[in-house]
Amino acid sequence: MSTETLTYADVVAGVQASLAAYTQAMDSGRFDDVLATFSSDAVFEIPNFGVVAEGHDAIREYYATTTGGAPLRHVVVNTLVSDQKEGEVEVSSDLLVLQKGDAGWGLTMVGKYQDILRSVSGAWLFQRRTLSFAI
């Protein structure tokens, strides 16, 4: 099915599947699966911290140096899919990050994702993923 014939509901379902695949892979430490949600020329950035990783190798390196330690759960909510055009969509989501410590699970970060996803062979892949933290 081409992106021209997809309904808004089809697009939202596909985008939600990509967001869930990313989040589940992140929380399980499966970084090859995380990378599979990005296009090969994707950009991941965190402007608050001056992070810009372009392409799979740079994105893999960023995740390898910043993850580990106590278990995390990324909770992605309030996702809005907008501006669908030519096989791309803009997506905005809120992010809560929970971390397990000695006292149990607690909220450690609040942020927002601003994403551009591109349809590639029937899957929605991140072309640009921008994470901003409420500090």
N, CA, C and O atoms as CSV, one atom per row, in Angstrom:
chain,resi,resn,atom,element,x,y,z
A,1,MET,N,N,0.857,-1.180,0.000
A,1,MET,CA,C,0.000,0.000,0.000
A,1,MET,C,C,0.896,1.235,0.000
A,1,MET,O,O,1.757,1.362,0.871
A,2,SER,N,N,0.719,2.134,-0.941
A,2,SER,CA,C,1.540,3.341,-0.997
A,2,SER,C,C,1.053,4.336,0.048
A,2,SER,O,O,-0.079,4.251,0.523
A,3,THR,N,N,1.932,5.289,0.403
A,3,THR,CA,C,1.563,6.266,1.425
A,3,THR,C,C,0.448,7.182,0.949
A,3,THR,O,O,-0.238,7.794,1.768
A,4,GLU,N,N,0.252,7.288,-0.381
A,4,GLU,CA,C,-0.819,8.137,-0.898
A,4,GLU,C,C,-2.199,7.539,-0.587
A,4,GLU,O,O,-3.180,8.276,-0.496
A,5,THR,N,N,-2.282,6.213,-0.424
A,5,THR,CA,C,-3.573,5.579,-0.193
A,5,THR,C,C,-3.822,5.267,1.284
A,5,THR,O,O,-4.872,4.722,1.624
A,6,LEU,N,N,-2.895,5.597,2.150
A,6,LEU,CA,C,-3.075,5.347,3.580
A,6,LEU,C,C,-4.039,6.360,4.180
A,6,LEU,O,O,-3.992,7.547,3.859
A,7,THR,N,N,-4.906,5.881,5.047
A,7,THR,CA,C,-5.756,6.795,5.801
A,7,THR,C,C,-4.948,7.368,6.963
A,7,THR,O,O,-3.870,6.872,7.290
A,8,TYR,N,N,-5.479,8.407,7.574
A,8,TYR,CA,C,-4.824,8.985,8.752
A,8,TYR,C,C,-4.688,7.912,9.834
A,8,TYR,O,O,-3.649,7.825,10.488
A,9,ALA,N,N,-5.715,7.105,10.025
A,9,ALA,CA,C,-5.668,6.037,11.027
A,9,ALA,C,C,-4.568,5.028,10.718
A,9,ALA,O,O,-3.897,4.554,11.634
A,10,ASP,N,N,-4.370,4.689,9.436
A,10,ASP,CA,C,-3.289,3.781,9.040
A,10,ASP,C,C,-1.929,4.375,9.396
A,10,ASP,O,O,-1.057,3.686,9.925
A,11,VAL,N,N,-1.764,5.647,9.101
A,11,VAL,CA,C,-0.499,6.330,9.383
A,11,VAL,C,C,-0.245,6.362,10.879
A,11,VAL,O,O,0.853,6.035,11.329
A,12,VAL,N,N,-1.250,6.753,11.653
A,12,VAL,CA,C,-1.100,6.823,13.106
A,12,VAL,C,C,-0.739,5.444,13.668
A,12,VAL,O,O,0.141,5.344,14.523
A,13,ALA,N,N,-1.398,4.390,13.206
A,13,ALA,CA,C,-1.103,3.036,13.681
A,13,ALA,C,C,0.338,2.657,13.356
A,13,ALA,O,O,1.026,2.074,14.195
A,14,GLY,N,N,0.800,2.977,12.161
A,14,GLY,CA,C,2.175,2.676,11.783
A,14,GLY,C,C,3.186,3.455,12.598
A,14,GLY,O,O,4.207,2.908,13.014
A,15,VAL,N,N,2.906,4.732,12.828
A,15,VAL,CA,C,3.792,5.570,13.632
A,15,VAL,C,C,3.824,5.052,15.073
A,15,VAL,O,O,4.895,4.955,15.672
A,16,GLN,N,N,2.656,4.720,15.630
A,16,GLN,CA,C,2.593,4.194,17.002
A,16,GLN,C,C,3.407,2.907,17.120
A,16,GLN,O,O,4.086,2.687,18.124
A,17,ALA,N,N,3.339,2.060,16.098
A,17,ALA,CA,C,4.119,0.815,16.105
A,17,ALA,C,C,5.623,1.121,16.135
A,17,ALA,O,O,6.375,0.451,16.842
A,18,SER,N,N,6.054,2.115,15.382
A,18,SER,CA,C,7.470,2.492,15.373
A,18,SER,C,C,7.901,3.071,16.717
A,18,SER,O,O,8.982,2.755,17.214
A,19,LEU,N,N,7.056,3.918,17.304
A,19,LEU,CA,C,7.370,4.486,18.622
A,19,LEU,C,C,7.480,3.378,19.669
A,19,LEU,O,O,8.389,3.391,20.498
A,20,ALA,N,N,6.556,2.426,19.629
A,20,ALA,CA,C,6.583,1.316,20.583
A,20,ALA,C,C,7.812,0.434,20.367
A,20,ALA,O,O,8.439,0.003,21.335
A,21,ALA,N,N,8.158,0.163,19.117
A,21,ALA,CA,C,9.337,-0.662,18.827
A,21,ALA,C,C,10.600,0.008,19.369
A,21,ALA,O,O,11.445,-0.657,19.968
A,22,TYR,N,N,10.732,1.306,19.164
A,22,TYR,CA,C,11.870,2.075,19.675
A,22,TYR,C,C,11.931,1.988,21.195
A,22,TYR,O,O,12.972,1.670,21.770
A,23,THR,N,N,10.794,2.275,21.841
A,23,THR,CA,C,10.744,2.324,23.294
A,23,THR,C,C,11.019,0.959,23.915
A,23,THR,O,O,11.792,0.853,24.868
A,24,GLN,N,N,10.393,-0.077,23.382
A,24,GLN,CA,C,10.619,-1.425,23.908
A,24,GLN,C,C,12.084,-1.835,23.741
A,24,GLN,O,O,12.672,-2.426,24.647
A,25,ALA,N,N,12.662,-1.527,22.603
A,25,ALA,CA,C,14.068,-1.869,22.366
A,25,ALA,C,C,14.991,-1.081,23.296
A,25,ALA,O,O,15.940,-1.641,23.844
A,26,MET,N,N,14.720,0.208,23.478
A,26,MET,CA,C,15.527,1.024,24.397
A,26,MET,C,C,15.501,0.445,25.797
A,26,MET,O,O,16.546,0.276,26.426
A,27,ASP,N,N,14.308,0.142,26.287
A,27,ASP,CA,C,14.163,-0.335,27.660
A,27,ASP,C,C,14.741,-1.730,27.858
A,27,ASP,O,O,15.018,-2.129,28.989
A,28,SER,N,N,14.924,-2.465,26.783
A,28,SER,CA,C,15.512,-3.813,26.860
A,28,SER,C,C,17.000,-3.817,26.514
A,28,SER,O,O,17.651,-4.858,26.596
A,29,GLY,N,N,17.543,-2.654,26.125
A,29,GLY,CA,C,18.955,-2.569,25.780
A,29,GLY,C,C,19.302,-3.227,24.457
A,29,GLY,O,O,20.443,-3.644,24.254
A,30,ARG,N,N,18.326,-3.328,23.548
A,30,ARG,CA,C,18.548,-3.945,22.235
A,30,ARG,C,C,18.833,-2.841,21.213
A,30,ARG,O,O,17.933,-2.407,20.493
A,31,PHE,N,N,20.076,-2.397,21.157
A,31,PHE,CA,C,20.400,-1.209,20.379
A,31,PHE,C,C,20.370,-1.435,18.872
A,31,PHE,O,O,20.140,-0.489,18.118
A,32,ASP,N,N,20.596,-2.667,18.416
A,32,ASP,CA,C,20.429,-2.933,16.982
A,32,ASP,C,C,18.962,-2.746,16.592
A,32,ASP,O,O,18.662,-2.253,15.505
A,33,ASP,N,N,18.048,-3.143,17.488
A,33,ASP,CA,C,16.623,-2.943,17.222
A,33,ASP,C,C,16.241,-1.466,17.301
A,33,ASP,O,O,15.367,-1.006,16.566
A,34,VAL,N,N,16.900,-0.722,18.198
A,34,VAL,CA,C,16.682,0.734,18.252
A,34,VAL,C,C,17.089,1.333,16.908
A,34,VAL,O,O,16.335,2.110,16.322
A,35,LEU,N,N,18.268,0.980,16.420
A,35,LEU,CA,C,18.761,1.521,15.148
A,35,LEU,C,C,17.862,1.154,13.985
A,35,LEU,O,O,17.764,1.907,13.016
A,36,ALA,N,N,17.205,0.007,14.070
A,36,ALA,CA,C,16.315,-0.426,12.988
A,36,ALA,C,C,15.106,0.490,12.849
A,36,ALA,O,O,14.415,0.437,11.832
A,37,THR,N,N,14.835,1.329,13.845
A,37,THR,CA,C,13.715,2.272,13.752
A,37,THR,C,C,14.126,3.600,13.110
A,37,THR,O,O,13.288,4.479,12.907
A,38,PHE,N,N,15.411,3.743,12.792
A,38,PHE,CA,C,15.937,4.956,12.162
A,38,PHE,C,C,16.288,4.680,10.702
A,38,PHE,O,O,16.758,3.591,10.372
A,39,SER,N,N,16.061,5.658,9.828
A,39,SER,CA,C,16.577,5.557,8.462
A,39,SER,C,C,18.094,5.664,8.534
A,39,SER,O,O,18.629,6.184,9.513
A,40,SER,N,N,18.791,5.183,7.518
A,40,SER,CA,C,20.259,5.136,7.551
A,40,SER,C,C,20.895,6.524,7.646
A,40,SER,O,O,22.008,6.661,8.154
A,41,ASP,N,N,20.201,7.546,7.163
A,41,ASP,CA,C,20.741,8.907,7.204
A,41,ASP,C,C,20.060,9.778,8.258
A,41,ASP,O,O,20.079,11.006,8.167
A,42,ALA,N,N,19.460,9.133,9.257
A,42,ALA,CA,C,18.704,9.849,10.287
A,42,ALA,C,C,19.603,10.718,11.161
A,42,ALA,O,O,20.822,10.551,11.210
A,43,VAL,N,N,18.952,11.650,11.845
A,43,VAL,CA,C,19.617,12.521,12.811
A,43,VAL,C,C,18.881,12.389,14.140
A,43,VAL,O,O,17.654,12.473,14.193
A,44,PHE,N,N,19.651,12.180,15.222
A,44,PHE,CA,C,19.110,12.183,16.581
A,44,PHE,C,C,19.775,13.334,17.305
A,44,PHE,O,O,20.997,13.476,17.263
A,45,GLU,N,N,18.976,14.161,17.970
A,45,GLU,CA,C,19.575,15.304,18.652
A,45,GLU,C,C,18.885,15.605,19.976
A,45,GLU,O,O,17.692,15.360,20.158
A,46,ILE,N,N,19.685,16.148,20.896
A,46,ILE,CA,C,19.195,16.648,22.174
A,46,ILE,C,C,19.781,18.051,22.325
A,46,ILE,O,O,20.877,18.213,22.863
A,47,PRO,N,N,19.055,19.062,21.852
A,47,PRO,CA,C,19.608,20.427,21.867
A,47,PRO,C,C,20.029,20.916,23.251
A,47,PRO,O,O,21.011,21.650,23.364
A,48,ASN,N,N,19.303,20.522,24.320
A,48,ASN,CA,C,19.653,20.960,25.680
A,48,ASN,C,C,21.093,20.598,26.043
A,48,ASN,O,O,21.732,21.294,26.832
A,49,PHE,N,N,21.604,19.501,25.462
A,49,PHE,CA,C,22.917,18.997,25.819
A,49,PHE,C,C,23.911,19.038,24.662
A,49,PHE,O,O,24.996,18.465,24.760
A,50,GLY,N,N,23.554,19.704,23.575
A,50,GLY,CA,C,24.465,19.827,22.439
A,50,GLY,C,C,24.724,18.522,21.706
A,50,GLY,O,O,25.751,18.388,21.040
A,51,VAL,N,N,23.824,17.562,21.811
A,51,VAL,CA,C,23.992,16.266,21.159
A,51,VAL,C,C,23.417,16.316,19.753
A,51,VAL,O,O,22.259,16.689,19.561
A,52,VAL,N,N,24.223,15.942,18.775
A,52,VAL,CA,C,23.767,15.743,17.399
A,52,VAL,C,C,24.485,14.510,16.866
A,52,VAL,O,O,25.707,14.502,16.720
A,53,ALA,N,N,23.705,13.463,16.577
A,53,ALA,CA,C,24.269,12.221,16.029
A,53,ALA,C,C,23.636,11.994,14.670
A,53,ALA,O,O,22.416,11.868,14.562
A,54,GLU,N,N,24.462,11.941,13.628
A,54,GLU,CA,C,23.967,11.784,12.255
A,54,GLU,C,C,24.382,10.432,11.695
A,54,GLU,O,O,25.569,10.108,11.648
A,55,GLY,N,N,23.396,9.640,11.269
A,55,GLY,CA,C,23.648,8.327,10.692
A,55,GLY,C,C,23.711,7.233,11.748
A,55,GLY,O,O,23.884,7.505,12.936
A,56,HIS,N,N,23.569,5.994,11.295
A,56,HIS,CA,C,23.504,4.846,12.205
A,56,HIS,C,C,24.734,4.723,13.100
A,56,HIS,O,O,24.594,4.463,14.295
A,57,ASP,N,N,25.923,4.903,12.556
A,57,ASP,CA,C,27.135,4.716,13.367
A,57,ASP,C,C,27.185,5.714,14.516
A,57,ASP,O,O,27.492,5.339,15.647
A,58,ALA,N,N,26.890,6.972,14.242
A,58,ALA,CA,C,26.917,8.000,15.288
A,58,ALA,C,C,25.802,7.790,16.305
A,58,ALA,O,O,26.004,7.998,17.502
A,59,ILE,N,N,24.637,7.382,15.839
A,59,ILE,CA,C,23.519,7.125,16.763
A,59,ILE,C,C,23.860,5.937,17.655
A,59,ILE,O,O,23.631,5.992,18.863
A,60,ARG,N,N,24.403,4.862,17.082
A,60,ARG,CA,C,24.814,3.684,17.870
A,60,ARG,C,C,25.844,4.089,18.923
A,60,ARG,O,O,25.744,3.678,20.079
A,61,GLU,N,N,26.819,4.881,18.532
A,61,GLU,CA,C,27.861,5.321,19.468
A,61,GLU,C,C,27.263,6.138,20.604
A,61,GLU,O,O,27.644,5.961,21.761
A,62,TYR,N,N,26.327,7.035,20.286
A,62,TYR,CA,C,25.693,7.842,21.333
A,62,TYR,C,C,24.985,6.941,22.339
A,62,TYR,O,O,25.196,7.080,23.544
A,63,TYR,N,N,24.154,6.025,21.865
A,63,TYR,CA,C,23.402,5.159,22.772
A,63,TYR,C,C,24.338,4.264,23.584
A,63,TYR,O,O,24.079,4.016,24.761
A,64,ALA,N,N,25.403,3.785,22.983
A,64,ALA,CA,C,26.333,2.893,23.688
A,64,ALA,C,C,27.025,3.600,24.848
A,64,ALA,O,O,27.375,2.960,25.840
A,65,THR,N,N,27.225,4.902,24.738
A,65,THR,CA,C,27.933,5.635,25.787
A,65,THR,C,C,27.010,6.245,26.834
A,65,THR,O,O,27.487,6.735,27.858
A,66,THR,N,N,25.708,6.227,26.602
A,66,THR,CA,C,24.817,6.924,27.534
A,66,THR,C,C,23.799,6.031,28.215
A,66,THR,O,O,23.021,6.513,29.039
A,67,THR,N,N,23.778,4.759,27.902
A,67,THR,CA,C,22.786,3.881,28.505
A,67,THR,C,C,23.475,2.841,29.379
A,67,THR,O,O,24.690,2.655,29.312
A,68,GLY,N,N,22.694,2.187,30.176
A,68,GLY,CA,C,23.230,1.198,31.102
A,68,GLY,C,C,22.874,1.601,32.520
A,68,GLY,O,O,22.274,2.652,32.746
A,69,GLY,N,N,23.234,0.784,33.444
A,69,GLY,CA,C,22.925,1.084,34.838
A,69,GLY,C,C,21.554,0.571,35.221
A,69,GLY,O,O,21.125,-0.489,34.765
A,70,ALA,N,N,20.872,1.323,36.054
A,70,ALA,CA,C,19.566,0.906,36.580
A,70,ALA,C,C,18.535,0.787,35.462
A,70,ALA,O,O,18.605,1.516,34.472
A,71,PRO,N,N,17.577,-0.130,35.617
A,71,PRO,CA,C,16.526,-0.296,34.600
A,71,PRO,C,C,15.717,0.986,34.390
A,71,PRO,O,O,15.427,1.717,35.337
A,72,LEU,N,N,15.362,1.239,33.133
A,72,LEU,CA,C,14.560,2.409,32.758
A,72,LEU,C,C,13.293,1.961,32.053
A,72,LEU,O,O,13.240,0.877,31.472
A,73,ARG,N,N,12.275,2.804,32.110
A,73,ARG,CA,C,11.069,2.649,31.307
A,73,ARG,C,C,10.752,4.015,30.716
A,73,ARG,O,O,10.557,4.993,31.437
A,74,HIS,N,N,10.704,4.060,29.376
A,74,HIS,CA,C,10.323,5.267,28.652
A,74,HIS,C,C,8.818,5.203,28.411
A,74,HIS,O,O,8.324,4.258,27.796
A,75,VAL,N,N,8.101,6.195,28.888
A,75,VAL,CA,C,6.654,6.242,28.725
A,75,VAL,C,C,6.347,7.387,27.757
A,75,VAL,O,O,6.521,8.558,28.098
A,76,VAL,N,N,5.895,7.047,26.560
A,76,VAL,CA,C,5.618,8.029,25.512
A,76,VAL,C,C,4.105,8.224,25.441
A,76,VAL,O,O,3.356,7.272,25.220
A,77,VAL,N,N,3.662,9.476,25.633
A,77,VAL,CA,C,2.226,9.775,25.699
A,77,VAL,C,C,1.895,11.029,24.894
A,77,VAL,O,O,2.778,11.764,24.451
A,78,ASN,N,N,0.606,11.245,24.722
A,78,ASN,CA,C,0.091,12.452,24.044
A,78,ASN,C,C,0.681,12.630,22.656
A,78,ASN,O,O,1.029,13.743,22.260
A,79,THR,N,N,0.791,11.534,21.918
A,79,THR,CA,C,1.382,11.576,20.581
A,79,THR,C,C,0.401,12.190,19.585
A,79,THR,O,O,-0.763,11.795,19.508
A,80,LEU,N,N,0.895,13.155,18.834
A,80,LEU,CA,C,0.110,13.817,17.801
A,80,LEU,C,C,0.843,13.683,16.473
A,80,LEU,O,O,1.991,14.109,16.345
A,81,VAL,N,N,0.178,13.091,15.488
A,81,VAL,CA,C,0.727,12.938,14.138
A,81,VAL,C,C,0.138,14.043,13.279
A,81,VAL,O,O,-1.081,14.196,13.201
A,82,SER,N,N,1.010,14.819,12.632
A,82,SER,CA,C,0.523,15.937,11.821
A,82,SER,C,C,1.374,16.096,10.576
A,82,SER,O,O,2.385,15.412,10.409
A,83,ASP,N,N,0.967,16.984,9.722
A,83,ASP,CA,C,1.718,17.372,8.530
A,83,ASP,C,C,2.186,16.177,7.702
A,83,ASP,O,O,3.377,16.023,7.433
A,84,GLN,N,N,1.234,15.337,7.302
A,84,GLN,CA,C,1.549,14.201,6.439
A,84,GLN,C,C,1.721,14.711,5.013
A,84,GLN,O,O,0.827,15.341,4.447
A,85,LYS,N,N,2.905,14.422,4.439
A,85,LYS,CA,C,3.156,14.825,3.054
A,85,LYS,C,C,4.243,13.956,2.451
A,85,LYS,O,O,5.262,13.694,3.090
A,86,GLU,N,N,4.031,13.515,1.244
A,86,GLU,CA,C,5.033,12.800,0.462
A,86,GLU,C,C,5.789,11.739,1.255
A,86,GLU,O,O,7.019,11.697,1.219
A,87,GLY,N,N,5.060,10.879,1.971
A,87,GLY,CA,C,5.698,9.783,2.689
A,87,GLY,C,C,6.392,10.173,3.971
A,87,GLY,O,O,7.153,9.373,4.515
A,88,GLU,N,N,6.161,11.378,4.478
A,88,GLU,CA,C,6.731,11.825,5.738
A,88,GLU,C,C,5.632,12.402,6.616
A,88,GLU,O,O,4.635,12.938,6.133
A,89,VAL,N,N,5.845,12.276,7.924
A,89,VAL,CA,C,4.932,12.883,8.892
A,89,VAL,C,C,5.743,13.541,10.000
A,89,VAL,O,O,6.868,13.141,10.301
A,90,GLU,N,N,5.142,14.555,10.590
A,90,GLU,CA,C,5.712,15.168,11.788
A,90,GLU,C,C,4.939,14.628,12.975
A,90,GLU,O,O,3.717,14.485,12.923
A,91,VAL,N,N,5.662,14.328,14.049
A,91,VAL,CA,C,5.064,13.708,15.225
A,91,VAL,C,C,5.609,14.399,16.472
A,91,VAL,O,O,6.807,14.662,16.576
A,92,SER,N,N,4.718,14.686,17.408
A,92,SER,CA,C,5.096,15.280,18.681
A,92,SER,C,C,4.573,14.387,19.801
A,92,SER,O,O,3.407,13.992,19.789
A,93,SER,N,N,5.432,14.069,20.771
A,93,SER,CA,C,5.046,13.213,21.894
A,93,SER,C,C,5.686,13.727,23.179
A,93,SER,O,O,6.773,14.304,23.154
A,94,ASP,N,N,5.008,13.514,24.291
A,94,ASP,CA,C,5.587,13.796,25.597
A,94,ASP,C,C,6.281,12.537,26.100
A,94,ASP,O,O,5.884,11.425,25.754
A,95,LEU,N,N,7.313,12.710,26.913
A,95,LEU,CA,C,8.111,11.599,27.410
A,95,LEU,C,C,8.267,11.698,28.923
A,95,LEU,O,O,8.591,12.753,29.467
A,96,LEU,N,N,8.028,10.571,29.583
A,96,LEU,CA,C,8.335,10.407,31.003
A,96,LEU,C,C,9.318,9.252,31.091
A,96,LEU,O,O,9.106,8.211,30.470
A,97,VAL,N,N,10.385,9.422,31.850
A,97,VAL,CA,C,11.354,8.344,32.028
A,97,VAL,C,C,11.337,7.940,33.494
A,97,VAL,O,O,11.571,8.753,34.388
A,98,LEU,N,N,11.056,6.663,33.715
A,98,LEU,CA,C,11.053,6.096,35.058
A,98,LEU,C,C,12.319,5.274,35.227
A,98,LEU,O,O,12.760,4.600,34.297
A,99,GLN,N,N,12.905,5.332,36.423
A,99,GLN,CA,C,14.103,4.556,36.709
A,99,GLN,C,C,13.883,3.777,38.004
A,99,GLN,O,O,13.316,4.289,38.968
A,100,LYS,N,N,14.345,2.531,38.002
A,100,LYS,CA,C,14.195,1.690,39.182
A,100,LYS,C,C,15.402,1.874,40.085
A,100,LYS,O,O,16.548,1.710,39.666
A,101,GLY,N,N,15.120,2.216,41.321
A,101,GLY,CA,C,16.170,2.362,42.319
A,101,GLY,C,C,15.858,1.504,43.538
A,101,GLY,O,O,14.980,0.642,43.487
A,102,ASP,N,N,16.565,1.736,44.618
A,102,ASP,CA,C,16.369,0.957,45.840
A,102,ASP,C,C,14.952,1.082,46.388
A,102,ASP,O,O,14.427,0.135,46.975
A,103,ALA,N,N,14.333,2.240,46.201
A,103,ALA,CA,C,12.985,2.483,46.724
A,103,ALA,C,C,11.892,2.123,45.722
A,103,ALA,O,O,10.712,2.348,45.991
A,104,GLY,N,N,12.270,1.565,44.568
A,104,GLY,CA,C,11.288,1.219,43.542
A,104,GLY,C,C,11.408,2.143,42.343
A,104,GLY,O,O,12.453,2.752,42.117
A,105,TRP,N,N,10.341,2.240,41.585
A,105,TRP,CA,C,10.335,3.058,40.372
A,105,TRP,C,C,10.026,4.509,40.707
A,105,TRP,O,O,9.143,4.794,41.516
A,106,GLY,N,N,10.762,5.427,40.077
A,106,GLY,CA,C,10.521,6.855,40.271
A,106,GLY,C,C,10.736,7.625,38.983
A,106,GLY,O,O,11.513,7.213,38.121
A,107,LEU,N,N,10.048,8.735,38.862
A,107,LEU,CA,C,10.178,9.606,37.701
A,107,LEU,C,C,11.531,10.301,37.752
A,107,LEU,O,O,11.872,10.937,38.749
A,108,THR,N,N,12.311,10.175,36.657
A,108,THR,CA,C,13.631,10.811,36.631
A,108,THR,C,C,13.760,11.903,35.584
A,108,THR,O,O,14.584,12.805,35.738
A,109,MET,N,N,12.957,11.840,34.513
A,109,MET,CA,C,13.058,12.848,33.456
A,109,MET,C,C,11.695,13.088,32.824
A,109,MET,O,O,10.850,12.196,32.757
A,110,VAL,N,N,11.509,14.319,32.364
A,110,VAL,CA,C,10.325,14.698,31.601
A,110,VAL,C,C,10.826,15.399,30.349
A,110,VAL,O,O,11.702,16.261,30.415
A,111,GLY,N,N,10.263,15.024,29.213
A,111,GLY,CA,C,10.730,15.636,27.979
A,111,GLY,C,C,9.698,15.598,26.878
A,111,GLY,O,O,8.550,15.207,27.090
A,112,LYS,N,N,10.121,16.010,25.706
A,112,LYS,CA,C,9.261,16.033,24.530
A,112,LYS,C,C,10.078,15.586,23.331
A,112,LYS,O,O,11.206,16.034,23.126
A,113,TYR,N,N,9.486,14.687,22.535
A,113,TYR,CA,C,10.049,14.281,21.260
A,113,TYR,C,C,9.373,15.078,20.155
A,113,TYR,O,O,8.149,15.207,20.141
A,114,GLN,N,N,10.157,15.611,19.235
A,114,GLN,CA,C,9.681,16.189,17.980
A,114,GLN,C,C,10.324,15.340,16.899
A,114,GLN,O,O,11.545,15.343,16.746
A,115,ASP,N,N,9.513,14.618,16.154
A,115,ASP,CA,C,10.031,13.648,15.199
A,115,ASP,C,C,9.552,13.923,13.790
A,115,ASP,O,O,8.482,14.491,13.569
A,116,ILE,N,N,10.370,13.505,12.847
A,116,ILE,CA,C,9.959,13.376,11.452
A,116,ILE,C,C,10.198,11.916,11.105
A,116,ILE,O,O,11.316,11.415,11.222
A,117,LEU,N,N,9.141,11.239,10.677
A,117,LEU,CA,C,9.250,9.843,10.265
A,117,LEU,C,C,8.969,9.753,8.781
A,117,LEU,O,O,8.154,10.496,8.235
A,118,ARG,N,N,9.666,8.824,8.138
A,118,ARG,CA,C,9.535,8.607,6.702
A,118,ARG,C,C,9.076,7.168,6.475
A,118,ARG,O,O,9.532,6.246,7.151
A,119,SER,N,N,8.176,6.991,5.526
A,119,SER,CA,C,7.725,5.651,5.165
A,119,SER,C,C,8.771,5.002,4.270
A,119,SER,O,O,9.095,5.516,3.199
A,120,VAL,N,N,9.300,3.852,4.726
A,120,VAL,CA,C,10.315,3.108,3.984
A,120,VAL,C,C,9.885,1.644,3.948
A,120,VAL,O,O,9.858,0.971,4.979
A,121,SER,N,N,9.555,1.162,2.769
A,121,SER,CA,C,9.162,-0.242,2.592
A,121,SER,C,C,8.065,-0.667,3.568
A,121,SER,O,O,8.109,-1.765,4.122
A,122,GLY,N,N,7.088,0.205,3.771
A,122,GLY,CA,C,5.949,-0.122,4.611
A,122,GLY,C,C,6.127,0.143,6.095
A,122,GLY,O,O,5.195,-0.073,6.869
A,123,ALA,N,N,7.305,0.608,6.513
A,123,ALA,CA,C,7.543,0.924,7.923
A,123,ALA,C,C,7.816,2.418,8.063
A,123,ALA,O,O,8.360,3.049,7.157
A,124,TRP,N,N,7.435,2.966,9.195
A,124,TRP,CA,C,7.716,4.374,9.485
A,124,TRP,C,C,9.011,4.445,10.282
A,124,TRP,O,O,9.084,3.948,11.406
A,125,LEU,N,N,10.045,5.072,9.688
A,125,LEU,CA,C,11.357,5.176,10.309
A,125,LEU,C,C,11.667,6.617,10.665
A,125,LEU,O,O,11.258,7.548,9.971
A,126,PHE,N,N,12.399,6.785,11.760
A,126,PHE,CA,C,12.794,8.132,12.162
A,126,PHE,C,C,13.785,8.696,11.158
A,126,PHE,O,O,14.815,8.087,10.871
A,127,GLN,N,N,13.462,9.855,10.634
A,127,GLN,CA,C,14.379,10.625,9.802
A,127,GLN,C,C,15.103,11.638,10.686
A,127,GLN,O,O,16.293,11.899,10.513
A,128,ARG,N,N,14.363,12.198,11.629
A,128,ARG,CA,C,14.925,13.132,12.613
A,128,ARG,C,C,14.180,12.913,13.912
A,128,ARG,O,O,12.949,12.915,13.939
A,129,ARG,N,N,14.923,12.725,14.988
A,129,ARG,CA,C,14.345,12.563,16.323
A,129,ARG,C,C,15.014,13.590,17.205
A,129,ARG,O,O,16.222,13.529,17.436
A,130,THR,N,N,14.225,14.544,17.705
A,130,THR,CA,C,14.738,15.597,18.561
A,130,THR,C,C,14.108,15.449,19.931
A,130,THR,O,O,12.884,15.424,20.060
A,131,LEU,N,N,14.946,15.350,20.956
A,131,LEU,CA,C,14.490,15.192,22.327
A,131,LEU,C,C,14.867,16.436,23.120
A,131,LEU,O,O,16.032,16.829,23.173
A,132,SER,N,N,13.871,17.038,23.727
A,132,SER,CA,C,14.108,18.188,24.593
A,132,SER,C,C,13.657,17.822,26.002
A,132,SER,O,O,12.553,17.310,26.191
A,133,PHE,N,N,14.499,18.080,26.976
A,133,PHE,CA,C,14.142,17.802,28.359
A,133,PHE,C,C,13.641,19.056,29.037
A,133,PHE,O,O,14.158,20.147,28.798
A,134,ALA,N,N,12.631,18.903,29.885
A,134,ALA,CA,C,12.176,19.996,30.753
A,134,ALA,C,C,13.120,19.985,31.957
A,134,ALA,O,O,13.014,19.134,32.840
A,135,ILE,N,N,14.024,20.926,31.971
A,135,ILE,CA,C,15.039,20.933,33.035
A,135,ILE,C,C,14.688,21.965,34.087
A,135,ILE,O,O,15.419,22.124,35.064
